[in-house]
């Protein structure tokens, strides 16, 4: 922050802002959330995916920061962050509308034996956030019957109450299975979900490209797909035990190989699977889930949210209200540069930033495409761009973005002064 603010007076003003009680993460972010929801409601796309995920923000090393929650094994200190991106699925790269909702909280450490089974069952947990996010986005956009709203989540979203509450307000869910639930098949046979779906023979095949992780390159995989309608039953304990079973479809997507690293997705969906095209389309939808991981990676690696040194957890939450929107913008720009590389950057980037970038890098053209702008931004952050370098990372892009903002701000001040 001292580097960003530039002077002691401006830095003190920033600290005062981050210590104001009425300046909250929600208040700072809600304008963007509402705009995203409005755009999702007005889109002409047949389907809008609301991709959710939870991540930990680790501030264990920030020993002077007070009132942090307990993360990891309980010994770490930090915050929990749950984000929901509104996305229109498209071939290649999806269209990211924006951040539809986000919640940050400080997990409490519950001592073992300090609560009864009933208290534990009714205590609000991390699992409740999935349904609360859908309900916060609301019934209003779900009332549009021209657009199918689908909440997409990983294994953490395999919560019966979340599926029930989402479908109650006309949302659909597409989740990756974690619980081996009690089910009834279409023939009325009682069984377990995982053993049943793995017994269903392959009904279709599909090739997808998996993005690389941990330095590994992208790879194309051939997958087999099987599906069946099932009735899932509520848990036998807790507040959901007396609720009605839910009708949905289970899917198994797997790589036909004996490798221990072979891909397998077992999915549950409330979107009816009427034919093979519908099943394969939902495989594509789940494959879009990577965007929420990239968003959190941009926040942590690019925007360096975990390196911020503030004295209170509340201050960190407020600062997140700024960085969360910046991360969305960066992710949108990167995705656009890949899906529409030849589009003019002037359609989404302020003109002053384009002029400054062109002048600073000595470029020989005045109309940059999105791909050229993104590459130039990375160069400004120290990216060399050799053939062996691959695509620029979030740290390089963040440095370039910060430098370009500072230079554009200085150029604007100079133009106003003279």
N, C-alpha and C positions, 0 to 999 in steps of 0.2 A: 503493500500500500504506500509506503513512503516514496517508492520509485514511481508509482502511478500518479500520486497527487502532486509531487514536484516541489512543494514548499511546506514549511511547518504550519503556517496558517491554514492552508487547504487540508492538510492532514488532520489537524484538530477539528476542523469542520466535519470531515468525514467520520471521525470517531464520535462526535456529538450526534450525528445522524444515526449511526449504528447503535447508539445507546438510548434513542428515543423509544418509549414504550409503545407509541401508536404506529411506529414504523415496524411492520412485521413482514415476515416472508410472504404470508398470504396477501397482505395489502399491496406489496410490491409486484406480485405475480398475477393477481387476479385479472387485471386488464388484458394481459396476454392470453390467459386461460379462456376468458369470455369470447375474445376475438376468434380464437381457435375453434371453439364450440360453434360459433355462428358460421364460420366458414365450412365446418364439417356438415352443418345442417343444410347449407345452401348448395353444396357441391352436387354436380350432376352425375358423379360416380355412383355406380350401383352398390358399392360396398365401401365402408370406411372402417379400417381396423384401429382399435384403441389398444396399443401395445403397452403392457404394464410390466414393471419389474421393481424389485427392491435391492438396494445396495447399502453397504456400510461406508460411512465417512470416518476414517480413522484419525483421531487426534491424540493418540496415546502419548506421543512425544511432546505434545504441547502441554507441559506440566503446569504452566501458569494459568491455563484456561479452566475456569470454574464451571460447575454445574453440568458437566457432560454426562451422558448416559453410559451404560455398560454394554459393550459389544463383543463379538467373538465368543470366547470361552468365559466371558464375564470379567476377565482381567483387563481387557482393552477398554479404552475410553473414546467415545465419539458420538455420532448421530446416525440414525437410520433415515434413509431417503427412499421414498416410493414415488416413481414418476410414471406418467401415462402420456404417450405420444399419439396424436391423431395422424394416421397414415392412409394414403390411397394406394393400394397395391397396383403395381404396373410391371410389365416385363422389364427385366434389367434392374433398375434402381427405382424404389418406390418414391412417391411424392409425399414429403413430410409437411403436413399442414402446420403443425406447431405442438406446443405442450398444452394438453387439455386439462391436466390437473397434476398436482404434486403435493406430497405431504412429508414433513420432516418431524421427527420426534426423538426423544431421549429415552432409550429403554431403561426400565428399572430392573434392578437385580432382586429377584424374589428368592428369599431364603428357603431352602428345602424344608418342608414340614411346617411352614409358617401359615399355610392356608389349607382349607378343606377341599375335598374333591369338587364340591358344589361351587365354592368360591373360584376355584381354578377354571371350571367349565364356563362360568359366566363372566370371567375377567376379560376385558378387551385385550386381544392379542394382535400380533403382526398379521395373522391370517384374515382378520376383519377388514384390513385396509383395502383389499381387493374389491369387496362389495361396496365399501364406503366411497371409493373413488368413482365407481360406476354410478352410484346414486347421487354423488355430488355433481357429476356432469349432467345428470338429470333425465327426466322423462320428456322434456321439451323436444329435444332432437330425435328421441326415439319415436315420437309421434309421427314423424315423416315416414310414410310407408313406401316411399320411393327409394330409400336408402337403407341398406342392411347394416346395422351397427354391430360389430363383432369385437368383443374384448378378448385379447390374445395374451396368454401367460404361460410361464414355464411350470415346473413341478410345484413351485410355491403356491400356485393358484388352484391346486387341486383341493378345494375346500367345498364341502357340500352346501354350506350356507351361502357362499358366494354365487354358486350356480343358481340356487333357488332365488336369491334376491335379484340377481341380474335378469333372469327370465321373467320375473314378476313385473318388471317395468319394460318389457318388450325388447330386451337386449338379447344377443346371442353370445355364447362363450366358446372359445376354442382353447383348450388347455392340454398341457402334457401331463400324463398320469403319474402320480406318485403313490396313491393309495390303492391297494388291491381290494377293491370294493366288492360287496355282495351284490349280485345282479340277477336278473331274470332275462333269459334270452327270448327271442320272438316266439319260440315254442313253449315258453313258460317254464323252462328248466332253470332251476336255481344253481348258481355257481359263483366262481370268483372271476373278476374281470380279466386279470393278466393271463391266467391259464386259458380262459375262453378265447380271447382275441388272438393268442399265439397258436391256437388250434385252427383258426379260420384260414383256408388256403388262399394263396395270392390270387387277386382278381384283376390286377392291372400292374403296369410298370411305369417308371418315370425316371428321368435323368435330371439331377440338379447339380449346381456348382456350390460347394461348401467353401466359405471364406477361410483363409488361413488363420491359425492361432499360434501364439508363442513362436513366431518366426517361421512357421511352416507355410508353404505356398498354398494357393487355392487348389482344389482338386474336384474333378467331376466324378460323381458316383451314380451308379445305376441302382434304383430302389424298386422293391416290390411293395405293393399296397394291397391291404385287405381291410374290409369294414363290415360292420353289422349293427343293426339296431339293438339296443339293450335298454333295460330299466334298471337304474341305479337306486340303491336303497340308502336311507339316512344312517348315520352312526347310531349305535345302540345306546350310547351315553351322551349326556350333555343336552343343551337346549334344542337341538335339531332332531332328537330321537323320535318325536311324535309327528314330524312333518311327513308329507306324502312323497313317495318315490318320484324320480324325475326320468322322463323318457328322453333319450339322446342316442347318439351314434358313437361307437368306439372304432378307432382306426389303428392299424399297425402299419408302420412304414419302416422297412428294414433293408439292410444291405445283404445280399445273398453271398456271404463269404464266411469262412470259419475264423477270420481274424478277430482277436480279442478287442480290437479297436473298431469293429464294424458298427455302423450307425444303426440305431433303432429308436424310433419315436413311437410311443403308444399315446394316442391322443383321444380326448373326449370332445365332442362337438354337439351343440344344440341346433346347428344348421342342418336341416334334413339333407341326407345324401340320397338323391333320387337316381343318379346314374354315375358312370365312371368319370365323366367330365367334372361333375360336382365334387367328387372325392379328390381328384387330382388338383382341382382348384384350391381346395382347403390345405393341401400339402404346400402349395405355393404361399398361402396366407401364413402358415406357421413358419415358413422359411424367412419371412419378413421380420421375424422377432429379433434378428440381430441388430436392428436399428436402435433399440432401447439400450443394448449393451454398448453400442458405439456412442450413444448420448452420454451415458455415465462415464465412459472412457474419456470423452472430450472434457467433461467436467473435472475429472481427476487429473488426467495427464496434460491436457491442453490448458484449461483454466486454472489448474493447480489449486483446486478448492481445499484440498487437505493440507496445504502448506500455509494457509492463512493464519496469522498469529494475532488473535484477539483474546481479550481477557475473560470473556464470558461465552457460554454456549448460545445465549440469545443473540449476541452480536454476530456469531458465525451464521446463525439461521437467517438473520437479516441480510448479511452479505451474500448468502446463497440466493436470495431473491433477485439480486442483480446478475450474478454469474449464471443462474439457470437459464435466463433468457438469452444471454450472450452465447451460451453453448448451443441452444437451439438454432440461432442464426448461423453459427459456424457449420453445424451439421447440415442445415439446409443448403448452404452455399456449396459444400463439398459434394453433396448428393446431386445437386443441379449440375455441377461441373462434370459429373460422370454420366448423368442421364441425358443432358443436353449440352454437350461440350462446345457446340458451334453457335449457341445462342449468345447474343451480345451481353456482356457483363453490365452494361449501362441500364439494363432492364431491372436489375436487382441491387446494384452497387451504386452509392452516391457518386456523382460526377467528380467531385473534388478528390475523392479517394483514387479514382481511376487516373486523373491527371497527375497526382503526386506519384503514384506507382510508376507510371510511364516515364516521368521525368527522372525519378530516382534510379531506375534501372536502365535508362537510356534506350528505351524501346523505340523501334523505328515505325510504329503504327499507332494511330490514335483510337482505333476501335478494337478493343480487346474482346475476345470471346470469353465465356466463363472458364473454359479450360486454361486459357492463357493467363487470365487473372489469377486463378488459383495457383498456377505454377509460379507466377511472379510473386505472389504473396509468400509462398514457401521460400523462394530465393531471398526475400527480404528477411526471413527468419533464419537464414543460414543453410538452406537446402542447396546442395551443389547440382543435383540433377543428372548425375552420370547414369549410364545405362544400367549399371549394377545396383543403383540406389533404390529402385522401386518407387513406390508412392511416398510422399512426405508424411511424417507422423504428426500427431496432435501437438507435441511440444514445439516443433518447428513452425507449424501453422499459427500457434498462439503467439509466438514471438513476432512473426511477421505481421499478424493482425494488430498486435499492440503497437508495434513501431509505425505501421501505416496510420493508425488512428492518431497517434501523437503528431506525426508529420502533417496529417490533414488538418488537425486542429490548429497547429502553428500557421499553416498556409491560410486558413480561414481568418485567423486573427490579423495576419499581415494584410490581407485584402481589405478587411474592415478598417484597419488603422490608416491605410494609405489610399 
